[in-house]
Amino acid sequence: MKATGCVRKPDPLGRIVIPVRLRKNLGIEHGDDIELFVDGEYIVLKKYTQPCIFCRQTEDICEYRGKHICDTCMISLRYYDMIKGLYKK
């Protein structure tokens, strides 16, 4: 875990502010969803990534017709479409 040098106090509602520099470095923009995890005595924040609608994987996700699909499932879909004669290059 890398120290950032930032120390923040929660406000009366328990909220903390993530500094702009840190948000930019992590690619977090206004309105993005953030996941919270507990790892022992640590609270871990992670930018939320929608999982693949088929296998629930969260890596190598692309959007296809408004749905989030991983590369592996996308290849399977294209193969299925080729078999059925639906896929055109």
N, C-alpha and C positions, 0 to 999 in steps of 0.2 A: 504494500500500500504506500502510495506516495503522499508526503505531507504537502499541503498547499500554503500553509502559513496563515490561513483564514480561520478566525474564531468568531462564532456568532452566538448570540443569546436568543432563545426562542421568545417571541412576544407573548402576551397573556393568553393568546389562543393556541400557542404551541407552534406557530409558524416560524420558519427561518428563511432568510433571503440567500439564494445562491448567487455569488458575485458574477457580474457580466463576463469577466475574463474567463472564469471557469465554465460558464454556460457556452460561450463561443468555442472554447477548446473541445468541449464534449458534443458540440452540434445540437445543443438544446435551444429551441426557439420558443417564443411566447406561444402558449397554447399546447405545447407538446405534453404528452402523458409521461409521467415518471412513476416507475415501480419502486416500492420500498421493500427491502429485505432485512432480516435480522440475522446476523452471523455472530453468534456468541454475544459479546458485549458491544458489537458494532452495528450501526444502522447504515445500510448500503442503499444508495440511490442509483437507479439505472434508467436511462431513457427507454421507454416502453417500445417494443417492436412487436407488431402484430404477427402472430404465428401463421404458418401455412394452414389453409382451411382443410387440407387433407391429412397431413401427418403431424401438425402442430410444431414443426421445426421452426426456429427463429433465425436461422442463418441463411444467407443467400436468397432473400425474399424479393420478389418483384410483384408488380401489380399487373394483373391480367383481367380485363373486362370488369374492373372494380373490385376484384378479389385478390387477396394476398396468397401467392403460391411460391413454394421454394423451387429452386432450379431442378432438383431431382423429379419432383412431381410434374413440373412443366415439360420436361423431356418425355415423361410417361404419357402426358396428355397429347403431345404432338405425335408420338408414336401411335397412340390410339386413333387420333384423327387421320393419320396416314393410312392405317389399316381400313378405316371406314370410308376413305376417299374424301374426307372433309378438309384436310389440311392442304393449302396451296402455298408454295414458296414465293 
